[in-house]
Amino acid sequence: MRDLCEKKQVYKNAARDQRELEIRKSSEPLGTEWKILTLILPMVSTFILSGFYKSNGYDKKAKDVAIWTFFGFVGYMVRIVILSRVL
């Protein structure tokens, strides 16, 4: 009986640890180097990276990649408009 209780406690602890890990992963922000990279090089591959993060439970990182990629595209569009008016 005691052996069964110990196993049950081990499974409860493992489940709790798994939930804590999932919560930490889902709220982990994107690193500064990745923000800069997606801002400078907004490509389709960054959306693939976002999908990779999302599928592995890194929800905040996935959202940050999409946001910074969008900012990069907007930045390039602004540069194109400004250069077309100047030239």
LINKA-V715643 format. One record per residue. N is the residue number from 1. RES is the residue in three letters. SS is DSSP state (helix for helix, strand for strand, loop for the rest). OMEGA is omega in whole degrees, 0 to 359 (NA if undefined). NEAR is the number of other C-alpha atoms within 8 Angstrom. Layout:
n=N res=RES ss=SS omega=OMEGA near=NEAR
n=N res=RES ss=SS omega=OMEGA near=NEAR
//
This chain:
n=1 res=MET ss=loop omega=181 near=4
n=2 res=ARG ss=helix omega=179 near=5
n=3 res=ASP ss=helix omega=178 near=6
n=4 res=LEU ss=helix omega=178 near=7
n=5 res=CYS ss=helix omega=179 near=8
n=6 res=GLU ss=helix omega=178 near=8
n=7 res=LYS ss=helix omega=179 near=8
n=8 res=LYS ss=helix omega=179 near=8
n=9 res=GLN ss=helix omega=178 near=8
n=10 res=VAL ss=helix omega=179 near=8
n=11 res=TYR ss=helix omega=178 near=8
n=12 res=LYS ss=helix omega=179 near=8
n=13 res=ASN ss=helix omega=179 near=8
n=14 res=ALA ss=helix omega=178 near=8
n=15 res=ALA ss=helix omega=178 near=8
n=16 res=ARG ss=helix omega=178 near=8
n=17 res=ASP ss=helix omega=179 near=8
n=18 res=GLN ss=helix omega=178 near=8
n=19 res=ARG ss=helix omega=178 near=8
n=20 res=GLU ss=helix omega=178 near=8
n=21 res=LEU ss=helix omega=179 near=8
n=22 res=GLU ss=helix omega=179 near=9
n=23 res=ILE ss=helix omega=178 near=8
n=24 res=ARG ss=helix omega=180 near=8
n=25 res=LYS ss=helix omega=185 near=10
n=26 res=SER ss=helix omega=181 near=11
n=27 res=SER ss=loop omega=180 near=10
n=28 res=GLU ss=loop omega=182 near=10
n=29 res=PRO ss=loop omega=178 near=7
n=30 res=LEU ss=loop omega=180 near=11
n=31 res=GLY ss=loop omega=182 near=6
n=32 res=THR ss=helix omega=181 near=6
n=33 res=GLU ss=helix omega=178 near=6
n=34 res=TRP ss=helix omega=177 near=9
n=35 res=LYS ss=helix omega=179 near=12
n=36 res=ILE ss=helix omega=181 near=8
n=37 res=LEU ss=helix omega=180 near=9
n=38 res=THR ss=helix omega=176 near=14
n=39 res=LEU ss=helix omega=182 near=13
n=40 res=ILE ss=helix omega=183 near=7
n=41 res=LEU ss=loop omega=180 near=8
n=42 res=PRO ss=loop omega=182 near=12
n=43 res=MET ss=loop omega=178 near=8
n=44 res=VAL ss=helix omega=181 near=6
n=45 res=SER ss=helix omega=177 near=6
n=46 res=THR ss=helix omega=175 near=12
n=47 res=PHE ss=helix omega=174 near=11
n=48 res=ILE ss=helix omega=177 near=8
n=49 res=LEU ss=helix omega=178 near=10
n=50 res=SER ss=helix omega=177 near=13
n=51 res=GLY ss=helix omega=177 near=9
n=52 res=PHE ss=helix omega=179 near=9
n=53 res=TYR ss=helix omega=182 near=12
n=54 res=LYS ss=helix omega=182 near=11
n=55 res=SER ss=helix omega=179 near=7
n=56 res=ASN ss=loop omega=174 near=6
n=57 res=GLY ss=loop omega=179 near=9
n=58 res=TYR ss=loop omega=186 near=13
n=59 res=ASP ss=helix omega=182 near=12
n=60 res=LYS ss=helix omega=177 near=11
n=61 res=LYS ss=helix omega=179 near=15
n=62 res=ALA ss=helix omega=179 near=15
n=63 res=LYS ss=helix omega=180 near=9
n=64 res=ASP ss=helix omega=178 near=11
n=65 res=VAL ss=helix omega=180 near=16
n=66 res=ALA ss=helix omega=180 near=11
n=67 res=ILE ss=helix omega=182 near=8
n=68 res=TRP ss=helix omega=174 near=11
n=69 res=THR ss=helix omega=177 near=15
n=70 res=PHE ss=helix omega=178 near=10
n=71 res=PHE ss=helix omega=178 near=9
n=72 res=GLY ss=helix omega=177 near=13
n=73 res=PHE ss=helix omega=179 near=10
n=74 res=VAL ss=helix omega=178 near=8
n=75 res=GLY ss=helix omega=178 near=8
n=76 res=TYR ss=helix omega=178 near=8
n=77 res=MET ss=helix omega=178 near=8
n=78 res=VAL ss=helix omega=178 near=8
n=79 res=ARG ss=helix omega=180 near=8
n=80 res=ILE ss=helix omega=180 near=8
n=81 res=VAL ss=helix omega=180 near=8
n=82 res=ILE ss=helix omega=180 near=8
n=83 res=LEU ss=helix omega=179 near=8
n=84 res=SER ss=helix omega=178 near=7
n=85 res=ARG ss=helix omega=180 near=6
n=86 res=VAL ss=helix omega=184 near=5
n=87 res=LEU ss=loop omega=NA near=4
//
